[in-house]
């Protein structure tokens, strides 16, 4: 005997519908696993299906604000790699701007070198000489630009780098004195007045530590790093600690008679200052993993000039 429900359906009908639903579910899974969906999609006009969808009506049925509130935007941004993209783009822009400025300075170096060659009736050069131990310079990514990586650095680059280093030494010394004065005043310690020669000796020692430490650790001072320069031995090898010690002492002395130090850099074939000659060192162009380059117009001009067409 079967019983009827409130809608006239019997328990047997409900049992059959449940059985059919289970059978349909199993059959659907088997069909999905068996049928090649690519073949099905080849027979479906996707554009026609999309045109039949009322996008506005679909959006009205979706609670967009609630959906957005449920999104973890920060996690989505991180998973998309947006911070890395922004950092890479910013770093690339900074490198491009720095390289652009460096190329102009290197161009001035080359023009002054050519002028010195004319004055001393020396054979003109498209590039500077290279220390013997430095491998062949990498070629520029832009064939219109001439690579000068590893070549002796000219007077403009070296003078700007030295000016930056002197400014950094002075600024560092000033900040150190201000910090020490604040600390002593806080502790109630009165510092006696010292003779002026003591201050000169102290800042000289500070400059020596600045140069010696930078060259020993990185092969360049911060000023030279910004201009894309590196200090090497006369043959192009790494400067040992003892030689960098001698150079640091002589560099600070050269700053006291800067005009004398600049003359051999400007006129010499290898642009070596007095302290370079005495310490057995040299300064070359080195932009790290990128080729040091001349500007494209100057590169083309020098090639034409050397070919005798200018």
C-alpha positions as a Markdown table, in Angstrom:
| # | Residue | x | y | z |
|---|---|---|---|---|
| 1 | Unk | 0.0 | 0.0 | 0.0 |
| 2 | Unk | 1.3 | 3.4 | -1.0 |
| 3 | Unk | 0.7 | 6.6 | 0.8 |
| 4 | Unk | 0.1 | 10.0 | -0.8 |
| 5 | Unk | 1.8 | 13.2 | 0.2 |
| 6 | Unk | 0.2 | 16.6 | 0.5 |
| 7 | Unk | 0.8 | 17.2 | -3.3 |
| 8 | Unk | -0.5 | 13.9 | -4.4 |
| 9 | Unk | 3.0 | 12.3 | -4.8 |
| 10 | Unk | 3.5 | 8.9 | -3.4 |
| 11 | Unk | 6.6 | 7.7 | -1.5 |
| 12 | Unk | 7.3 | 5.4 | -4.4 |
| 13 | Unk | 7.5 | 8.4 | -6.8 |
| 14 | Unk | 10.0 | 10.1 | -4.5 |
| 15 | Unk | 12.1 | 7.0 | -4.4 |
| 16 | Unk | 12.1 | 6.7 | -8.2 |
| 17 | Unk | 13.1 | 10.4 | -8.6 |
| 18 | Unk | 16.0 | 9.9 | -6.2 |
| 19 | Unk | 17.1 | 6.8 | -8.0 |
| 20 | Unk | 16.9 | 8.6 | -11.4 |
| 21 | Unk | 18.9 | 11.6 | -10.0 |
| 22 | Unk | 21.7 | 9.3 | -8.8 |
| 23 | Unk | 21.8 | 7.5 | -12.1 |
| 24 | Unk | 21.8 | 10.8 | -14.0 |
| 25 | Unk | 24.7 | 12.1 | -11.8 |
| 26 | Unk | 26.7 | 9.0 | -12.5 |
| 27 | Unk | 26.0 | 9.1 | -16.2 |
| 28 | Unk | 26.9 | 12.8 | -16.4 |
| 29 | Unk | 30.2 | 12.2 | -14.7 |
| 30 | Unk | 30.9 | 9.4 | -17.2 |
| 31 | Unk | 30.0 | 11.6 | -20.1 |
| 32 | Unk | 32.2 | 14.4 | -18.9 |
| 33 | Unk | 35.1 | 12.1 | -18.5 |
| 34 | Unk | 34.6 | 10.5 | -21.9 |
| 35 | Unk | 33.6 | 13.3 | -24.2 |
| 36 | Unk | 36.4 | 15.5 | -25.7 |
| 37 | Unk | 35.3 | 19.0 | -24.7 |
| 38 | Unk | 37.3 | 20.5 | -27.5 |
| 39 | Unk | 35.2 | 18.7 | -30.0 |
| 40 | Unk | 32.0 | 19.9 | -28.3 |
| 41 | Unk | 33.2 | 23.5 | -28.3 |
| 42 | Unk | 34.1 | 23.2 | -32.0 |
| 43 | Unk | 30.3 | 22.6 | -32.6 |
| 44 | Unk | 29.1 | 25.5 | -30.3 |
| 45 | Unk | 28.8 | 29.0 | -31.6 |
| 46 | Unk | 30.3 | 30.7 | -28.5 |
| 47 | Unk | 29.8 | 34.2 | -29.9 |
| 48 | Unk | 26.1 | 33.5 | -30.3 |
| 49 | Unk | 25.8 | 32.2 | -26.7 |
| 50 | Unk | 27.6 | 35.3 | -25.4 |
| 51 | Unk | 25.3 | 37.6 | -27.4 |
| 52 | Unk | 22.2 | 35.9 | -25.8 |
| 53 | Unk | 23.5 | 36.8 | -22.3 |
| 54 | Unk | 22.1 | 40.0 | -20.8 |
| 55 | Unk | 25.2 | 41.3 | -19.0 |
| 56 | Unk | 23.3 | 44.1 | -17.3 |
| 57 | Unk | 20.7 | 41.8 | -15.9 |
| 58 | Unk | 23.5 | 39.4 | -14.8 |
| 59 | Unk | 25.3 | 42.2 | -13.0 |
| 60 | Unk | 22.0 | 43.3 | -11.3 |
| 61 | Unk | 21.7 | 39.8 | -9.9 |
| 62 | Unk | 25.2 | 39.9 | -8.5 |
| 63 | Unk | 26.0 | 41.8 | -5.3 |
| 64 | Unk | 29.2 | 43.4 | -6.5 |
| 65 | Unk | 30.0 | 45.3 | -3.3 |
| 66 | Unk | 29.6 | 42.1 | -1.3 |
| 67 | Unk | 31.8 | 40.2 | -3.7 |
| 68 | Unk | 34.5 | 42.9 | -3.6 |
| 69 | Unk | 34.4 | 42.9 | 0.3 |
| 70 | Unk | 35.1 | 39.2 | 0.2 |
| 71 | Unk | 38.2 | 39.6 | -2.0 |
| 72 | Unk | 41.6 | 39.7 | -0.3 |
| 73 | Unk | 43.0 | 42.5 | -2.5 |
| 74 | Unk | 46.4 | 42.5 | -0.9 |
| 75 | Unk | 46.9 | 38.7 | -1.4 |
| 76 | Unk | 45.6 | 39.1 | -5.0 |
| 77 | Unk | 48.2 | 41.9 | -5.7 |
| 78 | Unk | 51.0 | 39.8 | -4.2 |
| 79 | Unk | 50.0 | 36.7 | -6.2 |
| 80 | Unk | 49.9 | 38.8 | -9.3 |
| 81 | Unk | 53.5 | 39.9 | -8.7 |
| 82 | Unk | 52.6 | 43.6 | -8.9 |
| 83 | Unk | 55.2 | 44.7 | -6.2 |
| 84 | Unk | 58.0 | 42.9 | -8.1 |
| 85 | Unk | 56.9 | 44.5 | -11.4 |
| 86 | Unk | 56.8 | 48.0 | -9.8 |
| 87 | Unk | 60.2 | 47.5 | -8.2 |
| 88 | Unk | 61.8 | 46.2 | -11.4 |
| 89 | Unk | 60.3 | 49.1 | -13.4 |
| 90 | Unk | 61.4 | 51.7 | -10.9 |
| 91 | Unk | 64.9 | 50.2 | -10.8 |
| 92 | Unk | 65.1 | 50.1 | -14.6 |
| 93 | Unk | 64.1 | 53.7 | -14.9 |
| 94 | Unk | 66.6 | 54.8 | -12.3 |
| 95 | Unk | 69.4 | 52.8 | -14.1 |
| 96 | Unk | 68.4 | 54.3 | -17.4 |
| 97 | Unk | 68.5 | 57.8 | -16.1 |
| 98 | Unk | 71.9 | 57.3 | -14.4 |
| 99 | Unk | 73.3 | 55.7 | -17.5 |
| 100 | Unk | 72.1 | 58.6 | -19.6 |
| 101 | Unk | 73.9 | 61.1 | -17.4 |
| 102 | Unk | 77.0 | 58.9 | -17.3 |
| 103 | Unk | 77.1 | 58.8 | -21.1 |
| 104 | Unk | 77.2 | 62.5 | -21.3 |
| 105 | Unk | 80.1 | 62.7 | -18.9 |
| 106 | Unk | 82.0 | 60.0 | -20.7 |
| 107 | Unk | 81.4 | 62.0 | -23.9 |
| 108 | Unk | 83.0 | 65.1 | -22.4 |
| 109 | Unk | 85.9 | 62.9 | -21.2 |
| 110 | Unk | 86.5 | 61.7 | -24.8 |
| 111 | Unk | 86.2 | 65.2 | -26.3 |
| 112 | Unk | 88.8 | 66.6 | -23.9 |
| 113 | Unk | 91.1 | 63.5 | -24.6 |
| 114 | Unk | 90.9 | 64.2 | -28.3 |
| 115 | Unk | 91.7 | 67.8 | -27.7 |
| 116 | Unk | 94.8 | 66.8 | -25.7 |
| 117 | Unk | 95.8 | 64.5 | -28.5 |
| 118 | Unk | 95.7 | 67.3 | -31.0 |
| 119 | Unk | 97.7 | 69.6 | -28.7 |
| 120 | Unk | 100.5 | 67.0 | -28.3 |
| 121 | Unk | 100.2 | 65.8 | -31.9 |
| 122 | Unk | 99.3 | 62.3 | -30.7 |
| 123 | Unk | 97.4 | 59.8 | -32.9 |
| 124 | Unk | 93.7 | 60.4 | -32.3 |
| 125 | Unk | 91.7 | 57.7 | -30.6 |
| 126 | Unk | 88.1 | 56.6 | -30.8 |
| 127 | Unk | 88.5 | 54.9 | -27.3 |
| 128 | Unk | 90.8 | 55.1 | -24.4 |
| 129 | Unk | 93.5 | 52.5 | -23.8 |
| 130 | Unk | 92.7 | 49.4 | -21.7 |
| 131 | Unk | 94.9 | 48.0 | -18.9 |
| 132 | Unk | 96.5 | 44.7 | -20.0 |
| 133 | Unk | 94.8 | 42.4 | -17.5 |
| 134 | Unk | 91.3 | 43.6 | -18.2 |
| 135 | Unk | 89.4 | 41.3 | -20.6 |
| 136 | Unk | 87.9 | 42.6 | -23.8 |
| 137 | Unk | 85.1 | 45.1 | -23.0 |
| 138 | Unk | 81.5 | 43.8 | -23.5 |
| 139 | Unk | 79.8 | 45.2 | -26.6 |
| 140 | Unk | 77.0 | 47.6 | -26.2 |
| 141 | Unk | 73.4 | 46.4 | -26.6 |
| 142 | Unk | 72.9 | 49.4 | -28.9 |
| 143 | Unk | 75.2 | 49.1 | -31.9 |
| 144 | Unk | 75.1 | 52.8 | -32.4 |
| 145 | Unk | 77.0 | 53.4 | -29.1 |
| 146 | Unk | 80.6 | 52.6 | -28.5 |
| 147 | Unk | 81.5 | 50.6 | -25.4 |
| 148 | Unk | 84.2 | 52.0 | -23.2 |
| 149 | Unk | 84.1 | 49.5 | -20.3 |
| 150 | Unk | 87.5 | 48.9 | -18.8 |
| 151 | Unk | 89.1 | 51.9 | -20.5 |
| 152 | Unk | 90.9 | 54.6 | -18.6 |
| 153 | Unk | 88.5 | 57.2 | -17.1 |
| 154 | Unk | 88.9 | 60.8 | -18.2 |
| 155 | Unk | 89.3 | 64.0 | -16.3 |
| 156 | Unk | 85.6 | 65.0 | -16.1 |
| 157 | Unk | 84.4 | 61.7 | -14.7 |
| 158 | Unk | 87.3 | 61.6 | -12.2 |
| 159 | Unk | 86.9 | 65.3 | -11.1 |
| 160 | Unk | 83.1 | 64.9 | -10.5 |
| 161 | Unk | 83.7 | 61.7 | -8.6 |
| 162 | Unk | 86.4 | 63.3 | -6.4 |
| 163 | Unk | 84.1 | 66.3 | -5.8 |
| 164 | Unk | 81.3 | 64.0 | -4.6 |
| 165 | Unk | 83.7 | 62.1 | -2.3 |
| 166 | Unk | 85.0 | 65.3 | -0.7 |
| 167 | Unk | 81.4 | 66.4 | -0.2 |
| 168 | Unk | 80.5 | 63.1 | 1.4 |
| 169 | Unk | 83.6 | 63.1 | 3.6 |
| 170 | Unk | 82.7 | 66.7 | 4.8 |
| 171 | Unk | 79.1 | 65.9 | 5.3 |
| 172 | Unk | 79.9 | 62.7 | 7.2 |
| 173 | Unk | 82.4 | 64.5 | 9.4 |
| 174 | Unk | 79.9 | 67.3 | 10.1 |
| 175 | Unk | 77.1 | 64.9 | 11.1 |
| 176 | Unk | 79.6 | 63.0 | 13.3 |
| 177 | Unk | 80.6 | 66.1 | 15.2 |
| 178 | Unk | 77.0 | 67.2 | 15.6 |
| 179 | Unk | 76.0 | 63.8 | 17.0 |
| 180 | Unk | 79.0 | 63.7 | 19.3 |
| 181 | Unk | 78.3 | 67.3 | 20.6 |
| 182 | Unk | 74.6 | 66.3 | 21.3 |
| 183 | Unk | 75.7 | 63.2 | 23.1 |
| 184 | Unk | 78.2 | 65.0 | 25.3 |
| 185 | Unk | 75.8 | 67.8 | 26.1 |
| 186 | Unk | 73.1 | 65.3 | 27.1 |
| 187 | Unk | 75.6 | 63.5 | 29.4 |
| 188 | Unk | 76.7 | 66.9 | 30.8 |
| 189 | Unk | 80.3 | 66.4 | 29.5 |
| 190 | Unk | 82.1 | 69.6 | 28.5 |
| 191 | Unk | 84.5 | 69.2 | 25.6 |
| 192 | Unk | 87.5 | 71.5 | 26.0 |
| 193 | Unk | 88.4 | 73.7 | 23.1 |
| 194 | Unk | 90.9 | 72.0 | 20.8 |
| 195 | Unk | 93.5 | 73.7 | 18.5 |
| 196 | Unk | 92.6 | 74.1 | 14.9 |
| 197 | Unk | 95.3 | 71.7 | 13.7 |
| 198 | Unk | 93.5 | 68.9 | 15.6 |
| 199 | Unk | 90.4 | 69.4 | 13.6 |
| 200 | Unk | 92.4 | 69.3 | 10.3 |
| 201 | Unk | 94.1 | 66.2 | 11.4 |
| 202 | Unk | 90.8 | 64.5 | 12.5 |
| 203 | Unk | 89.1 | 65.2 | 9.2 |
| 204 | Unk | 92.1 | 64.1 | 7.3 |
| 205 | Unk | 92.0 | 60.8 | 9.2 |
| 206 | Unk | 88.3 | 60.5 | 8.5 |
| 207 | Unk | 88.9 | 61.0 | 4.8 |
| 208 | Unk | 91.6 | 58.4 | 4.8 |
| 209 | Unk | 89.4 | 55.8 | 6.4 |
| 210 | Unk | 86.6 | 56.7 | 4.0 |
| 211 | Unk | 88.8 | 56.1 | 0.9 |
| 212 | Unk | 90.8 | 53.2 | 2.2 |
| 213 | Unk | 87.8 | 51.3 | 3.4 |
| 214 | Unk | 85.8 | 51.9 | 0.3 |
| 215 | Unk | 88.6 | 50.9 | -2.1 |
| 216 | Unk | 89.5 | 47.8 | 0.0 |
| 217 | Unk | 85.9 | 46.5 | 0.2 |
| 218 | Unk | 84.4 | 47.6 | -3.1 |
| 219 | Unk | 87.3 | 48.7 | -5.3 |
| 220 | Unk | 85.7 | 52.2 | -5.6 |
| 221 | Unk | 84.5 | 55.1 | -3.4 |
| 222 | Unk | 80.8 | 56.1 | -3.3 |
| 223 | Unk | 81.6 | 59.0 | -5.6 |
| 224 | Unk | 83.3 | 56.8 | -8.1 |
| 225 | Unk | 80.5 | 54.2 | -7.9 |
| 226 | Unk | 77.9 | 56.9 | -8.8 |
| 227 | Unk | 80.0 | 58.0 | -11.8 |
| 228 | Unk | 80.6 | 54.3 | -12.9 |
| 229 | Unk | 84.3 | 54.2 | -12.1 |
| 230 | Unk | 86.5 | 51.5 | -10.6 |
| 231 | Unk | 90.0 | 51.6 | -9.1 |
| 232 | Unk | 92.5 | 48.9 | -10.3 |
| 233 | Unk | 96.2 | 48.3 | -10.3 |
| 234 | Unk | 98.2 | 49.7 | -13.2 |
| 235 | Unk | 97.8 | 46.4 | -15.1 |
| 236 | Unk | 94.0 | 46.2 | -14.4 |
| 237 | Unk | 94.0 | 43.6 | -11.5 |
| 238 | Unk | 92.4 | 44.1 | -8.1 |
| 239 | Unk | 94.1 | 46.6 | -5.8 |
| 240 | Unk | 95.6 | 44.8 | -2.8 |
| 241 | Unk | 95.1 | 46.2 | 0.8 |
| 242 | Unk | 98.6 | 47.6 | 1.1 |
| 243 | Unk | 98.4 | 49.4 | -2.2 |
| 244 | Unk | 95.0 | 50.9 | -1.4 |
| 245 | Unk | 96.4 | 52.1 | 1.9 |
| 246 | Unk | 99.1 | 54.0 | 0.1 |
| 247 | Unk | 96.7 | 55.4 | -2.4 |
| 248 | Unk | 94.3 | 56.6 | 0.4 |
| 249 | Unk | 97.1 | 58.6 | 2.0 |
| 250 | Unk | 98.2 | 60.1 | -1.3 |
| 251 | Unk | 94.6 | 60.8 | -2.5 |
| 252 | Unk | 93.9 | 63.0 | 0.5 |
| 253 | Unk | 97.2 | 64.9 | -0.1 |
| 254 | Unk | 96.3 | 65.3 | -3.8 |
| 255 | Unk | 93.0 | 67.0 | -2.8 |
| 256 | Unk | 95.0 | 69.7 | -1.0 |
| 257 | Unk | 96.6 | 70.6 | -4.4 |
| 258 | Unk | 93.8 | 69.5 | -6.7 |
| 259 | Unk | 94.9 | 71.6 | -9.6 |
| 260 | Unk | 98.2 | 69.7 | -9.7 |
| 261 | Unk | 96.4 | 66.4 | -9.6 |
| 262 | Unk | 94.1 | 67.3 | -12.4 |
| 263 | Unk | 96.8 | 68.2 | -14.9 |
| 264 | Unk | 98.2 | 64.7 | -15.5 |
| 265 | Unk | 94.7 | 63.3 | -15.6 |
| 266 | Unk | 93.7 | 65.7 | -18.3 |
| 267 | Unk | 96.9 | 65.5 | -20.4 |
| 268 | Unk | 98.1 | 62.0 | -19.8 |
| 269 | Unk | 97.4 | 59.2 | -22.2 |
| 270 | Unk | 96.2 | 57.0 | -19.3 |
| 271 | Unk | 94.6 | 59.7 | -17.2 |
| 272 | Unk | 96.6 | 58.8 | -14.1 |
| 273 | Unk | 96.9 | 61.3 | -11.3 |
| 274 | Unk | 100.1 | 61.7 | -9.2 |
| 275 | Unk | 98.7 | 59.5 | -6.5 |
| 276 | Unk | 97.9 | 56.8 | -9.1 |
| 277 | Unk | 101.4 | 56.8 | -10.4 |
| 278 | Unk | 103.0 | 56.6 | -7.0 |
| 279 | Unk | 100.6 | 53.9 | -5.7 |
| 280 | Unk | 100.6 | 52.0 | -9.0 |
| 281 | Unk | 96.9 | 52.3 | -9.6 |
| 282 | Unk | 94.5 | 53.5 | -12.3 |
| 283 | Unk | 90.8 | 54.3 | -12.7 |
| 284 | Unk | 88.7 | 52.7 | -15.4 |
| 285 | Unk | 85.0 | 52.8 | -16.5 |
| 286 | Unk | 82.9 | 50.1 | -14.9 |
| 287 | Unk | 79.1 | 50.2 | -14.9 |
| 288 | Unk | 78.7 | 46.8 | -13.3 |
| 289 | Unk | 76.6 | 44.4 | -15.4 |
| 290 | Unk | 76.0 | 47.0 | -18.1 |
| 291 | Unk | 78.4 | 48.2 | -20.7 |
| 292 | Unk | 79.8 | 51.7 | -20.2 |
| 293 | Unk | 79.0 | 53.6 | -23.4 |
| 294 | Unk | 79.6 | 56.8 | -25.4 |
| 295 | Unk | 76.5 | 58.7 | -26.6 |
| 296 | Unk | 75.4 | 57.5 | -30.0 |
| 297 | Unk | 75.9 | 60.8 | -31.9 |
| 298 | Unk | 79.5 | 61.1 | -30.5 |
| 299 | Unk | 80.2 | 57.5 | -31.3 |
| 300 | Unk | 79.1 | 58.1 | -35.0 |
| 301 | Unk | 81.1 | 61.3 | -35.2 |
| 302 | Unk | 84.3 | 59.7 | -33.9 |
| 303 | Unk | 84.0 | 56.8 | -36.3 |
| 304 | Unk | 83.6 | 59.2 | -39.2 |
| 305 | Unk | 86.4 | 61.3 | -38.0 |
| 306 | Unk | 88.8 | 58.4 | -37.7 |
| 307 | Unk | 87.8 | 57.2 | -41.1 |
| 308 | Unk | 88.8 | 60.6 | -42.5 |
| 309 | Unk | 85.3 | 61.5 | -43.7 |
| 310 | Unk | 84.7 | 64.4 | -41.3 |
